[in-house]
Structures are given as structure tokens and as C-alpha cells.
Amino acid sequence: MMDGILIIRKEKGCTSHDVVARLRGILHMKRIGHTGTLDPQAEGVLPVMLGKGTRLSGLLTEKEKTYEALMRLGIQTDTQDMSGRVLNRREVLVTEEEVRSVMAGFLGEGLQVPPMYSALKVHGKKLYELAREGKVVEREPRPVHFYEIEILEMSLPLVRFRVTCSKGTYIRTLCDDAGRALGCGACMEELIRTRTGGFTLEQSHTLEEVQALAGQGRAESLVLGLEEVLGEYPRILSREEGDRLLANGNPLTRELLSGDPGEGPFRLCSSGGVFSGIYQWRDDRGKFCPVKMFL
């Protein structure tokens, strides 16, 4: 059994669920999950949680993400990328400066309507399932934040750009929205996720690499351990008299800790250094209480 995070470089044409299914076969493990869906036509960083690492889900999915995308102006599709049915074709008469100005206008906080071809659920049914039935339902705009949008290369009608954004943001929809603002339409042609939270493309491994090492009994060498993944949180030890409470996932008073963690989340280990979980101060309890336990 392996516990931690495996950074996969997802390839085009497979779903995030496909990656998890293949890893279950390669690693002979059932307890595997991913931290956030990556479109089938997209590639790049897909952190996969193994064993006790599945408890990290809520701590990892909130992180910001960075993508590199290729947008094609002049074409609008029902999926907002080149895999969909073409709805409109228009001549591209905009200038590079107009493109830069429109893209810059998305920086900061805003609202985005999720695409119909997405895994979001409405009344218990995924939007893409409804879309395949030819149905279009109203979707509530969701708050998103674009921290960075940088044009990397422009040869109209193609625009390559890098974007760093909040979770739940659709780059396909950004392309579609930009095309509408420019008046010529646009869709996404390529997408690669280069970073999610602290995990980068340079750390990632293909499924073929994982399978090769698994065949040698060395797949565990690719796994980032729980404490390594949670390295952003301070590390505090309990005192010996607090070990029993910690082992049972109970709250601890300040006197039972060997250091002062402040009030923010921190990694709490036994007096012997065994990592137990993430704790945080709670005013209503007057104690440090567990956020996530990993025993």
C-alpha cells in the first residue's frame, strides 16, 4: 500500500477517470482518486491521490492552476474547443492590440458560465449528458479569478497564452468569451496544465513510466509522501503525555504541544515524530482540533 500523491502527466484523448482506472490496475490498489478533472482533450498535470493520500482531497482541490492554451479565432463550436460541432465561422479582422486588450480585460475577479459540455451536475445529471441529448439548460454564473494572462505568441487567427486562475475555471469558456468580445468568435485548440498548486509538469510522470517502474517493484519511488505534500504547513510535535489523545484523533490543549503553531493549520506529529494529521486552533473549543487525520 502506498500513501501519498503521484503526479501524472495526462495525455490527450483520455479522461481523468481513465487515468485512475489504469493506475488501479498498474499499482493493484483500489483506493485511488484524482484532485480535479482535466478535460479529455487536454494534457498535463493531474495529481493522483493514493491510499491515505485520498484524505488530502479537500486540502488540494482549492489550489490555483496554470495552463498554456492555444486559441483559434474565427470559429465557434458547441463544446468551445475544436472537438465540437462548428456553430459559426467568421473572418478574423481584429488586430493583435485588440486581442491583447480583450484578454487583459479578464484579469481579476469575474463570473463565468460553465459550458454545457462539462461534468457539472444539474438536478443529478451531468451537463455533458444533457448536451449529448441535445438539451441546453440554464447554468448559474460562477465566480472565478484570473491572476495572470500572458500572451506567449500570436499569429492570427492563432493566439497562444498562459493563464493562472482559480479552481473551477474553464479555459475553453475563456476562449469562447474572448471570441464573443472580439466579435469574431473563438474556441480552444490546445490545452496543457503546467501547474496545479505546488505540483508542476516537471514533476509529472506518464502512465507508461509508472507501469515500467511498477514492473520493477519501484513505483513507490515516484510517490510524494504525505508530509512532503503538506510541507507548507508548520511541523509541530506533541508531548509524550499528548500522544494517546493524538493517536485517537482527539483535540489537544496548548500545553500538550512542544511548540507554538499559532492559530493556522499545522502538521502534528507524535513525540516520536510520526505524522498524525493536520490540526488547527478552534476558539469555540479552546483547543487544537483535527482538520484531517492520516493515522
PERA-V251703 format. One record per helix or strand. SS is the DSSP state (alpha for helix, beta for strand). FROM is the first residue (numbers start at 1). LEN is the number of residues. Records with the same first field share a line. If there is no record, write none. Layout:
SS = FROM-LEN / FROM-LEN
This chain:
beta = 4-7 / 32-3 / 43-8 / 65-9 / 75-3 / 81-1 / 86-4 / 108-5 / 121-2 / 125-2 / 142-14 / 158-8 / 186-11 / 199-2 / 205-1 / 224-1 / 234-5 / 252-1 / 257-1 / 266-4 / 275-8 / 287-7
alpha = 16-12 / 51-10 / 96-9 / 127-6 / 171-12 / 201-3 / 207-9 / 219-4 / 226-4 / 240-8 / 254-3
